[in-house]
Amino acid sequence: MPAPATIQMSRVEFRKQVLFVASPTMAGQEIEALLQRSRTLQLTVAADGTSLIALMAEYEFDVVLLALEDDPATWGHLAYIHQVNPKLPIIGCLSNDDTALAAKAKAEGVTLVLAPPLTGERLRRAIARAERATEVTASPLSAQTLHEIALHLHASLDLDELVETAFRTLFHLTPCITGRLLITGEGGNFGYEGSLSPQGEPVIQKMSSEAAAIELANLPEAPDTLTHVDGHQLHLQLRHGSQRSGVAILGYPRRIKLTDVEIEGLGLLSRHLDHAFRNALQYRFVQRKREQVFLINEVTRQMARSLDLETVISDIVEHLQRYMECEVVAIYTPHMTGPQGENFHIASTLANRTSVIATTLQRDSGLIRETMEGGETILCRDLRQLPEWRGHSTLSRSKIATPIWLDGTIEGVLEFESVRPGAFDDDDCAIAEDLALQVSVAIRNTRLYRNAQAEHEYLQTVLDVAVDMAIISTDPSGNIVTFSRGAEMMFGYDDKEVVGTPILPLFQDSSLATSIEKLLAGRQVHFGETDIALKRRHGGMFYASLSVHPLRAKRSEGFLFVLTDVTERRAQQEQLLKLSITDELTGLYNKRYYQDLLPREIARAQRRDSTFALCYFDLDGFKRFNDTRGHVAGDELLRWVGELVQSVIRRQVDLPFRYGGDEFVLILPETPAEAARRVGERICEGVYQRFNGEVTVSFGIVEYAGESAEELTIRADKMMYAAKRAGGNRVTTYTSGEWRFQSGSWPAAPSNNSELPTSYE
C-alpha cells in the first residue's frame, strides 16, 4: 500500500498524525470531511485489518480514531493496536448512542468514546484530551527521581530491606503488577517474588535458593539491559562488568512499549540495583562467615574430645574386631613425652577396650626404629624368628608396624599385634596403612585445634586438611554453610556450587534420605553405624560411614555431617568374606560355612515353628573315575556337579555346600522331605545321564525334627550310606517309620534290602 504523500511532510506544519480505522457503517470520507479544515492534524485511513497492519508497521501515529462496531473485527483491531503500541491514545467513534458498546470499549482500553453527533470541533478536542490523559500516566523517570531512588537503594545493607525498596521502586516507575528478583553472588543464590496488593502495596515472598538457582540457570544470557519476553514480560539485567549478577523479571497486564526516556532510566536503575545488591550480599557474606566461625568454634570443642588419640585408638579397635583378628593396637609418637622426656606408647586391647600408657619404649626399640627410619610398613609373621628384636610383648607372635605420615614426615608408628603366628597378610597391611592415614588426620586436626587462634583461620584450615573425609555444616533448614575439600573430592562438587543449597539431594538416592528429612523437621533421629551407598556427581557409586552432630553456637544453629569413604575397605571385606566361605573349585559354599549356617537355620526353624530338609550326597564311582581319567578330569566332574546343583535349587533360598572330596550337602529351608526328594531325583538323573552311569549319586534326605546340628548331620549321613548300601544311584528318605529308595525313571541298581540299617538311628 503506497504511503500518503502528506504523511512525509514536516511536523511543523502537521504536528499530529491521526490514524482512522474505518468500519462498514463509518467510512473514512466522513472523518476526512470533518477534519479537512485542521492544519495541525494529518489523517490517514485504514480501510481494513490488512491496511491497519501495514500502516502501523511503517509509520508512527499520535492518535487512533477507531470506528466502534460490536463485532470481532473491531475488537481484533483494538487488540492489535494495543500489541504494537500500548500507550497510543485511542478514541472510539460510535455510529449510534449505544451505551453498552461504549462501556465495553472503555473496559478494553479505549481512552475516550465519542457518541453522535460527530463534528470536527468535538474530534479535535477529544484528540487533545486523549493525549493529555496519556501524558499524565507517563512514568516519572526524571534525573531527580533517579537520584532519590539511588539514595534509598544505597541507604541500607540489609538484604530484605533492599529487596522491599527495589520492588517499591519498580512498581512505581513502571506499570508492572508482578515481579521476581533473582540475585547471585557471595553466599549463594537468592530469589524473591513480588506483587501489588489491592491497596497498591508490594507483597513480597522469598523463594528457595534452589528454585532461584534453577531459574537463573535456565534464563538465557541477554546482551541488552532490557529484554522483552512475549510482550508481557520485561527482563531487567543486573550486571557487574560482563558478568550477570541478577535479573529483575517484570510482568505487565498487557503488552507495553517503553519510551526512550524509560529505557534510559531503567538502564541507570539496573546499575544502581547491581551495586546495592552486591554491597548487601558482601555484607551478608561477611556476617555469615563470622557466624560460621563461632559455630565451628563450638563444633571443634566436641571434635577435640572425639579426636583425642586415645579415643581414636578405641574407635580403631572396634573396626579391628570386625575386620582383623588381633589382640592389641598401639600408637607410638615421639612428639608425646612424659615428665622425664620419655616417649609415650598408647595401646588399646580388644579384651577390655581400655587404654594403657607405657613409657618404657624408646625410639630405637625394634620395629619402631626400623619403621621410623625406613618409612615402610613392616609385616612380621612370627616374632620368635627375630631373636634380635627387643621391646615386644612375650605373648605376641605376629605384628604389623606402619608409619604415620604427616606433611611429608613420619609422625609416629601404628602397630597391630596378635598372639597367633601368621595372623596378618598383605591385605591386612593395606588396611593398616589406611588406618594410619586416619590416625595422621586425627593428629593433624588435634594439633590444629590446639594451635589455631583466629576463628576464621581455623575454619579454613580444618576444611582444607580433612581431605580423606567430608565435613559439611548446614543451617537448621538443611542449607549447606560449609563444604570441605574432602567433601569436594568425595561428591565431585565445588563448594561454590553447593553452598547455600539444600544438603538433602546429596543423600537423595540413599536409605538415609528419610531420616535426614525427619532430622531437618526437628524430630529426634538416631543414625546407626551401617555404611551407606551414595552417588558421586557423575554417577559413580561409593560407600561412606556417616555421623551427624547437632550444632548450637552462640549465634547460629544447624548440623554437622561427617563422612568417611569406606568403598575400598568394603570391597576388601567382601572379597575376603567370599574367599572364606566359598569352595574354590565348585563355587559352592564350603564346610566351614556349613558348620556356621546349620545352627542358624535350626534356630530360625524353632522360632517359626517350621521345618527344613537336609540333603547329603556323594558320587558313586568317583574314585575309579578319578584314578582312570586323571585328577584334571575329576576336578572338571566336581565343577560340573556344582553347576548342576545350582541349576536345580532355588536361588537366594536354598544353600548348597561342598562338604569335602566328592561329598555335598544341601539345606532346603521351609521344605519337607517329600519335596526335597524331587530335588535329589533331578540331581541323580542329571549325573547318571551326563556320565552314562559311570558315575552316579547316592542321595540321603532327612527332615529337621528338633535335634542338634551334629545329630541332624549324622542322620543325613546315614541316609546317604543307606542309599549307597542299597546299590547307589538312588534317593533315600525315612518318613513315618518307612524307608524309601527311589530311583525315578533312570536305571538304578536293584535294592538289597538285607543291607538296610537295623534302626533309624
VOGU-3710 file (C-alpha; in Angstrom, 3 decimals, decimal comma):
1> mpapatiqms> 0,000/0,000/0,000  1,554/3,360/-1,019  2,003/5,784/1,854  0,066/9,052/1,720  2,348/11,776/0,457  1,295/14,179/3,167  2,441/11,859/5,973  6,050/12,574/4,972  5,601/16,321/5,325  7,185/18,419/8,033
11> rvefrkqvlf> 5,888/18,016/11,579  5,992/21,770/11,902  3,013/22,008/9,575  1,256/18,831/10,642  2,131/18,226/14,286  -0,304/15,351/14,908  -0,615/12,211/12,822  -4,059/10,634/13,166  -4,963/7,102/12,023  -8,639/6,364/11,384
21> vasptmagqe> -9,728/2,697/11,328  -12,961/2,534/9,316  -15,928/0,168/9,637  -18,841/-0,805/7,346  -21,071/1,877/8,932  -18,447/4,652/9,230  -16,275/5,351/6,198  -13,071/7,341/6,037  -14,586/10,066/3,845  -16,853/11,177/6,703
31> ieallqrsrt> -13,960/11,746/9,100  -11,830/13,392/6,380  -14,641/15,848/5,753  -14,846/16,714/9,453  -11,053/17,292/9,826  -10,268/18,831/6,412  -10,054/22,403/7,822  -7,498/21,465/10,529  -3,903/22,422/9,717  -2,481/20,654/12,789
41> lqltvaadgt> -3,924/17,190/12,148  -2,972/14,814/9,340  -5,443/11,965/8,772  -4,593/8,532/7,353  -7,352/5,956/6,777  -7,069/2,183/7,310  -9,974/0,607/5,457  -9,486/-2,926/6,927  -7,218/-5,077/9,061  -4,629/-5,589/6,318
51> slialmaeye> -4,088/-1,878/5,768  -4,036/-1,309/9,571  -1,145/-3,767/9,948  0,759/-2,263/7,020  0,376/1,347/8,199  1,318/0,694/11,851  4,337/-1,300/10,789  5,589/1,522/8,538  4,630/4,759/10,321  4,235/6,241/13,771
61> fdvvllaled> 0,908/7,831/14,756  -0,003/10,116/17,629  -3,702/9,204/17,924  -6,018/6,476/16,629  -9,680/7,053/15,763  -11,480/3,682/15,850  -14,952/3,186/14,382  -16,730/1,101/17,023  -18,855/-1,866/15,992  -19,808/-4,775/18,255
71> dpatwghlay> -18,155/-7,365/16,017  -14,931/-9,469/16,092  -13,192/-7,239/13,528  -13,372/-4,158/15,782  -12,030/-5,979/18,840  -9,305/-7,566/16,729  -8,229/-4,088/15,507  -8,180/-2,834/19,100  -6,080/-5,785/20,337  -3,568/-5,297/17,543
81> ihqvnpklpi> -3,158/-1,568/18,322  -2,518/-2,403/21,988  0,016/-5,031/20,960  2,025/-2,676/18,735  1,861/0,416/20,976  0,024/0,043/24,303  0,460/3,774/25,117  -1,127/5,076/21,909  -4,300/7,148/22,680  -7,428/5,537/21,140
91> igclsnddta> -10,664/7,438/20,563  -13,682/5,272/19,877  -16,322/6,681/17,489  -19,895/5,372/17,835  -22,322/5,420/14,927  -25,284/5,458/17,353  -25,988/6,079/21,021  -25,038/2,551/22,232  -24,038/2,923/25,929  -23,317/-0,805/26,364
101> laakakaegv> -20,866/-0,736/23,463  -19,247/2,401/24,908  -18,748/0,717/28,304  -17,240/-2,362/26,703  -14,841/-0,226/24,656  -13,659/1,590/27,799  -13,117/-1,743/29,540  -10,991/-2,938/26,643  -8,639/0,055/26,934  -10,180/2,751/24,687
111> tlvlappltg> -9,074/6,166/26,037  -12,223/8,190/25,085  -15,554/7,294/23,472  -17,472/9,829/21,292  -21,178/9,381/20,624  -23,114/11,115/17,746  -23,252/13,723/16,573  -19,600/13,833/15,446  -18,188/17,240/14,479  -14,734/18,471/13,616
121> erlrraiara> -14,520/20,538/16,786  -15,504/17,621/19,016  -12,941/15,411/17,326  -10,141/17,981/17,807  -10,986/18,480/21,494  -11,163/14,702/22,026  -7,734/14,233/20,424  -6,213/16,857/22,737  -7,865/15,338/25,830  -6,706/11,814/24,940
131> eratevtasp> -3,103/12,960/24,524  -3,154/14,839/27,832  -4,522/11,747/29,605  -1,680/9,661/28,189  0,967/12,215/29,202  -0,357/12,253/32,796  0,198/8,477/33,133  3,802/8,622/31,852  6,437/7,075/34,163  8,251/9,620/36,347
141> lsaqtlheia> 11,836/8,697/35,369  13,455/12,129/35,709  17,051/12,654/36,814  15,879/13,970/40,193  13,690/10,887/40,698  16,561/8,530/39,875  18,851/10,404/42,271  16,355/9,992/45,124  15,881/6,323/44,241  19,672/5,742/44,314
151> lhlhasldld> 19,892/7,286/47,799  17,159/4,958/49,057  18,776/1,870/47,484  22,208/2,539/48,992  20,909/3,584/52,407  20,698/0,021/53,809  22,925/-3,082/53,707  20,156/-5,371/54,924  19,188/-7,641/52,035  15,480/-7,920/52,924
161> elvetafrtl> 15,101/-4,146/53,300  16,867/-3,610/49,984  14,551/-6,099/48,238  11,463/-4,258/49,533  12,877/-0,900/48,349  13,663/-2,387/44,929  10,118/-3,742/44,466  8,558/-0,419/45,543  10,755/1,389/43,033  9,984/-0,951/40,141
171> fhltpcitgr> 6,221/-0,896/40,799  6,332/2,918/40,992  8,383/3,540/37,858  6,680/1,085/35,508  3,076/-0,124/35,248  4,056/-3,706/36,105  1,907/-5,644/38,581  4,156/-8,658/39,335  7,888/-9,160/39,567  10,676/-11,541/40,535
181> llitgeggnf> 14,176/-10,652/41,681  16,850/-13,313/41,113  20,255/-12,478/42,578  23,517/-14,405/42,624  26,692/-13,545/44,480  28,776/-14,405/47,507  26,880/-16,726/49,762  24,681/-18,353/47,106  21,555/-17,597/45,095  18,557/-15,604/46,306
191> gyegslspqg> 15,092/-15,173/44,852  12,065/-13,044/45,723  8,564/-12,789/44,250  6,542/-9,581/44,474  3,033/-8,462/43,575  0,771/-5,481/44,259  -1,925/-5,720/46,927  -5,389/-4,177/46,301  -4,155/-1,178/48,302  -1,146/-0,733/45,990
201> epviqkmsse> 1,452/-2,052/48,476  4,085/-4,614/47,413  3,597/-8,160/48,759  6,943/-9,995/48,803  7,685/-13,695/49,267  11,100/-15,340/49,449  11,946/-18,146/47,022  14,094/-21,122/47,943  17,732/-20,791/46,951  17,407/-23,983/44,880
211> aaaielanlp> 14,452/-22,577/42,903  16,298/-19,281/42,379  19,414/-21,088/41,156  17,423/-23,251/38,724  15,535/-20,275/37,260  18,722/-18,228/36,907  20,466/-21,116/35,179  17,565/-21,544/32,739  17,443/-17,835/31,800  19,470/-17,212/28,640
221> eapdtlthvd> 22,201/-14,609/28,728  20,989/-11,371/27,088  23,366/-8,754/25,619  20,895/-5,926/26,271  19,947/-4,492/29,638  16,237/-4,702/28,757  14,705/-7,728/27,054  11,045/-8,160/26,111  9,568/-11,655/26,512  6,282/-12,397/24,687
231> ghqlhlqlrh> 5,218/-8,753/25,080  4,020/-9,152/28,680  7,347/-9,616/30,451  10,369/-7,397/30,727  13,776/-8,729/31,871  15,989/-6,103/33,506  19,541/-7,467/33,591  21,802/-6,626/36,553  25,462/-6,814/35,575  28,852/-6,265/37,121
241> gsqrsgvail> 31,094/-5,725/34,148  30,354/-8,527/31,699  29,096/-10,906/34,402  25,396/-11,162/35,229  24,696/-10,625/38,919  20,918/-10,881/38,748  17,695/-10,352/36,824  14,505/-8,434/37,588  11,573/-10,087/35,782  8,614/-7,665/35,469
251> gyprrikltd> 5,125/-8,732/34,422  2,543/-6,408/32,806  -1,209/-6,835/32,419  -0,988/-6,018/28,710  1,680/-5,506/26,107  3,854/-2,476/26,765  6,133/-0,293/24,704  8,685/1,777/26,590  9,770/5,274/25,589  13,409/6,201/25,142
261> veieglglls> 13,332/8,052/28,461  12,003/4,987/30,266  14,582/2,721/28,647  17,419/5,035/29,660  16,025/5,379/33,192  15,675/1,617/33,687  19,226/1,143/32,433  20,526/3,551/35,090  18,325/1,872/37,685  19,797/-1,558/36,843
271> rhldhafrna> 23,302/-0,295/37,602  22,178/1,114/40,963  20,427/-2,163/41,792  23,552/-4,166/40,886  25,796/-2,068/43,167  23,285/-2,089/46,025  22,731/-5,862/45,899  26,439/-6,647/45,643  27,133/-4,497/48,691  24,289/-6,161/50,620
281> lqyrfvqrkr> 25,433/-9,670/49,634  29,043/-8,889/50,585  27,876/-7,611/53,963  25,670/-10,676/54,437  28,538/-12,984/53,412  30,893/-11,431/55,988  28,231/-11,701/58,676  27,566/-15,345/57,782  31,293/-16,139/57,855  31,560/-14,637/61,319
291> eqvflinevt> 28,634/-16,772/62,427  30,278/-19,833/60,867  33,485/-19,141/62,774  31,587/-19,062/66,059  29,634/-22,169/65,055  32,726/-24,164/64,049  34,480/-22,996/67,217  31,768/-24,731/69,232  31,987/-27,810/66,995  35,735/-28,107/67,450
301> rqmarsldle> 35,286/-28,478/71,214  33,283/-31,628/70,506  35,638/-32,765/67,744  38,648/-32,272/70,012  37,193/-34,719/72,501  36,322/-37,241/69,790  39,663/-36,779/68,001  41,744/-37,401/71,118  44,363/-40,038/70,253  43,155/-42,482/72,885
311> tvisdivehl> 39,585/-42,109/71,661  40,743/-42,634/68,069  42,516/-45,845/69,121  39,308/-47,048/70,772  37,426/-46,469/67,507  40,105/-48,307/65,538  39,841/-51,258/67,936  36,126/-51,576/67,159  36,960/-51,683/63,451  39,585/-54,334/64,067
321> qrymecevva> 37,030/-56,528/65,830  35,170/-56,772/62,561  37,984/-56,883/60,035  41,152/-58,217/61,716  41,859/-60,774/64,379  44,346/-59,079/66,680  44,676/-58,521/70,403  46,450/-55,157/70,591  46,581/-51,958/68,560  49,089/-49,294/69,574
331> iytphmtgpq> 50,410/-45,895/68,542  53,908/-44,604/69,180  54,621/-40,903/68,579  57,846/-39,141/69,620  56,012/-35,815/69,962  54,190/-37,022/73,086  56,611/-37,036/76,038  56,390/-37,773/79,737  57,789/-35,898/82,729  61,326/-37,264/82,163
341> genfhiastl> 61,247/-36,743/78,400  60,350/-40,361/77,703  58,076/-41,257/74,777  54,534/-42,430/75,277  53,282/-45,685/73,838  49,458/-45,608/73,725  47,834/-49,020/73,417  44,301/-50,433/73,487  43,358/-54,095/73,882  40,395/-55,869/72,390
351> anrtsviatt> 39,739/-57,690/75,647  38,607/-54,744/77,745  38,917/-51,759/75,345  40,918/-49,808/77,905  43,860/-47,602/77,011  47,276/-48,189/78,567  50,094/-45,650/78,548  53,572/-47,203/78,808  56,760/-45,166/78,974  59,303/-47,941/78,520
361> lqrdsglire> 59,508/-47,988/74,735  62,056/-45,728/73,106  62,589/-44,675/69,518  65,270/-47,319/68,961  63,013/-50,210/70,011  62,753/-52,993/67,420  60,212/-52,490/64,649  59,535/-48,920/65,752  63,100/-47,936/64,871  63,017/-49,795/61,562
371> tmeggetilc> 59,672/-48,290/60,607  60,652/-44,750/61,602  63,918/-44,982/59,668  62,705/-46,892/56,633  59,296/-45,270/56,242  57,762/-48,551/55,045  55,180/-50,914/56,526  56,767/-53,978/58,145  54,959/-57,318/58,452  56,393/-59,891/60,840
381> rdlrqlpewr> 54,544/-63,202/60,689  56,420/-64,776/63,633  58,294/-62,630/66,120  60,124/-65,655/67,535  62,060/-65,855/64,307  63,634/-62,475/65,208  65,713/-63,130/68,339  67,486/-59,796/67,999  64,235/-57,792/68,138  63,605/-56,051/71,507
391> ghstlsrski> 60,653/-54,374/73,139  57,776/-56,594/72,108  55,320/-58,432/74,303  56,313/-62,010/75,116  52,787/-63,105/74,178  52,872/-61,551/70,701  53,729/-63,811/67,787  52,896/-61,653/64,739  52,893/-57,905/64,193  52,314/-55,093/61,701
401> atpiwldgti> 54,107/-51,752/62,079  53,183/-48,948/59,665  54,432/-45,342/59,630  52,102/-42,423/60,321  52,912/-39,815/57,680  52,013/-36,174/58,172  53,022/-33,414/55,738  55,894/-35,455/54,311  57,383/-36,543/57,622  56,865/-39,608/59,813
411> egvlefesvr> 54,796/-38,597/62,797  54,801/-41,956/64,539  54,114/-45,680/64,167  50,836/-47,614/64,251  51,151/-51,236/65,433  48,920/-54,330/65,433  49,785/-57,400/67,470  48,412/-60,933/67,597  49,231/-63,941/69,743  48,881/-66,158/66,665
421> pgafddddca> 51,794/-66,621/64,235  50,908/-65,713/60,665  47,827/-63,773/61,759  48,395/-60,960/59,225  48,889/-60,855/55,464  49,414/-58,240/52,739  45,728/-57,253/52,726  45,960/-56,551/56,454  48,958/-54,311/55,747  46,872/-52,296/53,270
431> iaedlalqvs> 44,133/-51,887/55,885  46,750/-50,851/58,455  48,068/-48,170/56,089  44,537/-46,813/55,612  44,045/-46,690/59,373  47,410/-44,957/59,787  46,185/-42,273/57,403  43,116/-41,753/59,607  45,357/-41,504/62,673  47,521/-38,918/60,907
441> vairntrlyr> 44,431/-36,831/60,173  43,378/-37,147/63,816  46,828/-35,982/64,960  46,744/-33,130/62,479  43,262/-31,995/63,476  44,135/-32,229/67,169  47,224/-30,121/66,607  45,246/-27,598/64,575  42,696/-27,369/67,352  45,379/-26,637/69,939
451> naqaeheylq> 47,275/-24,117/67,806  44,551/-22,231/65,904  43,995/-18,828/67,496  41,972/-16,948/64,877  38,471/-18,362/64,374  38,272/-17,774/60,643  41,776/-19,131/60,107  40,850/-22,291/61,975  37,685/-22,754/59,926  39,528/-22,623/56,607
461> tvldvavdma> 42,343/-24,840/57,833  40,179/-27,632/59,196  38,133/-27,739/55,993  41,241/-27,857/53,791  43,218/-30,524/55,614  40,465/-33,090/56,126  40,951/-34,443/52,619  40,057/-38,029/53,463  36,692/-37,190/54,999  33,768/-34,956/54,090
471> iistdpsgni> 32,840/-32,273/56,652  29,608/-30,463/55,807  27,812/-27,994/58,061  24,273/-26,748/57,459  21,830/-24,275/58,911  18,702/-25,595/60,730  16,827/-25,844/57,403  19,488/-28,080/55,880  21,092/-25,490/53,581  24,835/-26,032/53,231
481> vtfsrgaemm> 27,006/-23,493/55,063  30,473/-25,062/54,693  31,685/-27,771/52,279  35,169/-29,118/52,989  37,859/-30,036/50,483  37,291/-33,685/51,373  33,588/-33,268/50,546  34,500/-31,803/47,151  36,696/-34,818/46,381  34,111/-37,299/47,677
491> fgyddkevvg> 30,985/-35,964/45,906  32,572/-34,192/42,907  31,006/-30,754/43,558  32,832/-27,441/44,056  31,940/-25,656/47,289  30,778/-22,585/45,339  28,171/-24,751/43,607  26,604/-26,201/46,731  26,997/-23,579/49,499  23,527/-22,166/50,124
501> tpilplfqds> 21,735/-25,152/48,554  19,931/-27,954/50,448  22,051/-30,898/51,605  19,260/-33,453/51,048  19,964/-34,015/47,301  23,403/-35,399/48,251  21,603/-38,265/50,070  18,505/-38,492/47,825  19,303/-41,960/46,460  20,376/-43,444/49,788
511> slatsiekll> 18,470/-45,189/52,567  19,150/-42,229/54,863  17,152/-39,631/52,902  14,013/-40,165/55,018  15,982/-39,982/58,275  17,634/-36,708/57,225  14,232/-35,254/56,294  12,988/-36,121/59,794  16,114/-34,564/61,337  15,607/-31,297/59,453
521> agrqvhfget> 11,945/-31,339/60,502  13,060/-31,219/64,134  12,469/-34,852/65,058  14,860/-36,996/67,076  16,758/-39,364/64,761  19,402/-41,992/65,586  21,960/-42,633/62,869  23,413/-46,125/63,155  26,862/-47,321/62,182  25,807/-49,023/58,935
531> dialkrrhgg> 27,704/-47,915/55,820  25,548/-46,084/53,271  25,654/-46,167/49,474  25,915/-42,736/47,817  26,285/-41,333/44,297  29,025/-39,066/43,037  28,217/-36,132/40,783  28,940/-38,057/37,571  27,084/-41,211/38,599  29,731/-43,349/40,297
541> mfyaslsvhp> 28,756/-45,177/43,490  30,719/-45,146/46,743  30,181/-46,211/50,348  30,693/-43,992/53,390  30,220/-44,041/57,135  28,217/-41,080/58,468  27,974/-39,287/61,788  25,655/-36,315/62,383  26,056/-33,807/65,211  23,620/-31,005/66,165
551> lrakrsegfl> 25,332/-27,609/66,398  24,231/-24,948/68,842  26,598/-21,990/68,760  26,084/-18,543/70,268  24,567/-17,030/67,164  23,956/-19,965/64,871  22,410/-23,409/64,898  22,474/-26,275/62,472  24,025/-29,679/61,872  27,453/-31,127/61,152
561> fvltdvterr> 27,701/-34,111/58,762  30,990/-36,055/58,805  31,501/-38,808/56,194  34,418/-41,187/55,670  34,824/-43,055/52,360  34,877/-46,808/53,072  34,423/-48,074/49,486  37,826/-49,755/49,225  37,522/-51,254/52,687  34,112/-52,767/51,852
571> aqqeqllkls> 35,463/-54,254/48,636  38,277/-55,863/50,583  35,821/-57,174/53,155  33,511/-58,653/50,530  36,429/-60,313/48,755  37,789/-61,742/51,993  34,333/-62,946/53,028  33,774/-64,623/49,669  37,133/-66,374/49,860  36,483/-67,533/53,421
581> itdeltglyn> 33,073/-69,154/52,785  33,345/-70,423/49,191  34,805/-73,615/47,783  37,255/-72,503/45,117  36,700/-75,475/42,769  32,891/-75,739/42,619  31,796/-72,236/43,610  29,549/-73,720/46,317  29,830/-72,825/49,993  32,473/-74,713/51,960
591> kryyqdllpr> 32,277/-76,996/55,002  33,290/-74,232/57,415  30,382/-72,066/56,298  28,029/-75,077/56,535  29,002/-75,587/60,165  28,262/-71,910/60,796  24,931/-71,755/58,938  23,271/-75,010/60,070  22,798/-73,860/63,727  21,317/-70,601/62,438
601> eiaraqrrds> 18,837/-72,472/60,246  17,854/-74,668/63,218  17,294/-71,564/65,378  15,206/-69,987/62,635  13,068/-73,122/62,270  12,485/-73,169/66,040  11,426/-69,512/66,067  8,987/-70,035/63,212  7,868/-73,489/64,314  8,743/-74,771/60,832
611> tfalcyfdld> 10,983/-77,413/59,338  13,616/-77,808/56,639  15,285/-80,605/54,709  18,954/-81,551/54,965  20,314/-83,489/51,972  23,613/-85,374/51,997  25,000/-86,997/48,834  28,216/-88,196/47,287  29,324/-89,599/43,920  29,364/-93,377/43,330
621> gfkrfndtrg> 32,380/-94,436/41,320  34,191/-91,098/41,647  37,453/-92,622/42,909  37,582/-95,061/39,976  36,775/-92,195/37,580  39,465/-90,004/39,132  42,070/-92,777/39,029  41,399/-93,771/35,430  40,721/-90,349/33,887  43,119/-88,258/35,991
631> hvagdellrw> 42,733/-85,519/38,575  42,055/-82,817/35,984  39,040/-84,736/34,706  37,992/-85,417/38,309  38,113/-81,689/39,123  36,104/-80,926/35,989  33,477/-83,506/37,088  33,182/-81,898/40,532  32,905/-78,444/38,961  30,115/-79,698/36,670
641> vgelvqsvir> 28,233/-81,219/39,622  28,453/-77,818/41,381  26,850/-76,161/38,343  24,137/-78,858/38,214  23,293/-78,349/41,890  22,947/-74,591/41,485  20,691/-75,070/38,456  18,110/-77,227/40,270  17,839/-75,418/43,639  16,065/-72,176/44,447
651> rqvdlpfryg> 18,455/-69,236/44,148  18,636/-66,912/47,164  16,731/-69,551/49,198  18,444/-72,955/49,194  22,048/-73,322/50,392  24,488/-75,703/48,597  27,810/-76,834/50,124  30,763/-78,951/49,095  31,379/-80,865/52,326  34,681/-82,343/51,187
661> gdefvlilpe> 36,053/-84,571/48,419  33,031/-85,805/46,431  30,530/-85,200/49,271  27,899/-82,445/49,049  25,227/-81,048/51,383  22,029/-79,066/50,694  19,964/-77,056/53,204  16,441/-76,539/51,825  14,522/-74,082/54,108  10,758/-74,498/54,565
671> tpaeaarrvg> 10,926/-77,788/52,612  9,547/-81,195/53,719  11,350/-84,422/52,849  8,948/-85,283/50,020  9,625/-82,003/48,191  13,362/-82,373/48,793  13,218/-85,847/47,235  12,325/-84,294/43,860  15,486/-82,164/44,054  17,532/-85,293/44,768
681> ericegvyqr> 15,957/-87,156/41,851  16,887/-84,365/39,438  20,494/-84,412/40,648  20,687/-88,234/40,437  19,187/-88,315/36,985  21,387/-85,451/35,741  24,616/-87,114/36,870  23,567/-90,534/35,520  22,726/-89,181/32,073  25,808/-86,952/31,871
691> fngevtvsfg> 28,242/-89,799/32,653  26,222/-92,733/31,237  26,117/-94,495/34,579  29,893/-94,490/35,057  29,383/-92,020/37,918  26,125/-91,943/39,896  24,761/-90,304/43,071  23,744/-91,735/46,451  21,352/-89,188/47,936  20,094/-89,144/51,552
701> iveyagesae> 17,380/-86,794/52,909  16,282/-86,050/56,475  13,743/-83,616/57,770  14,562/-81,487/60,837  12,779/-82,867/63,907  14,199/-80,850/66,797  17,670/-82,370/67,130  21,031/-80,607/67,279  23,148/-79,684/64,254  25,544/-82,568/64,880
711> eltiradkmm> 22,725/-85,107/65,280  20,989/-83,852/62,150  24,209/-84,141/60,116  24,741/-87,720/61,349  21,167/-88,646/60,339  21,658/-87,246/56,829  24,965/-89,082/56,514  23,236/-92,379/57,447  20,576/-91,789/54,811  23,256/-91,314/52,190
721> yaakraggnr> 25,085/-94,511/53,212  21,775/-96,397/53,228  21,315/-95,394/49,593  24,882/-96,481/48,830  24,414/-99,878/50,542  21,187/-100,313/48,568  23,189/-100,133/45,361  23,685/-96,379/44,891  22,202/-94,227/42,148  19,104/-93,509/44,229
731> vttytsgewr> 17,438/-91,172/46,754  16,845/-92,439/50,300  14,393/-90,942/52,784  12,977/-92,129/56,107  9,476/-90,801/56,803  6,842/-92,060/59,278  8,930/-95,155/60,111  9,222/-96,273/56,489  12,337/-96,471/54,296  12,036/-95,267/50,685
741> fqsgswpaap> 14,609/-95,982/47,996  13,650/-94,002/44,913  15,424/-94,378/41,578  12,967/-92,408/39,453  12,776/-93,022/35,696  16,525/-93,564/35,264  18,114/-97,034/35,562  19,240/-97,953/39,081  20,819/-100,996/40,673  18,344/-103,343/42,436
751> snnselptsy> 17,843/-102,688/46,132  19,446/-105,074/48,594  17,017/-104,739/51,491  19,051/-107,073/53,681  21,648/-104,297/53,995  19,209/-101,747/55,457  20,151/-100,233/58,838  18,698/-102,179/61,737  17,299/-98,961/63,214  16,562/-95,426/62,080
761> e> 19,154/-94,015/64,422
//
